[in-house]
Amino acid sequence: MGGGSSGVNPHYAISPLDGIRQRVGEQVTVSYALGCLIHRQLPQIPADWLQTGADGRAGLALSYFGNRELAGAPCIRLWSKKPNCAGLK
């Protein structure tokens, strides 16, 4: 009974683009454009791309509110010099 998670190394590998080009031959021009990059985690945002409020220091300022209206004082305020979408460090 197979487990469905075997690893197999092919004798050779070819990209889908090269395979299509080989299949259709020289009589057809096959072009492509780079699509969306897929990351396991979003790339880190360079801190100098962002500025906090009045003091203008580089980084990301976050304010967490205890309501959907963003009313009143924030429950938590954080600042990060190295913003990271996976968490602040």
Secondary structure, DSSP 8 states (H G I E B T S, - for coil): ---S------S----HHHHHHHHH-TTS-----------SS-----GGG-B-STT--BSEEEEE-SSTT--SS-SEEEEESS--TT---
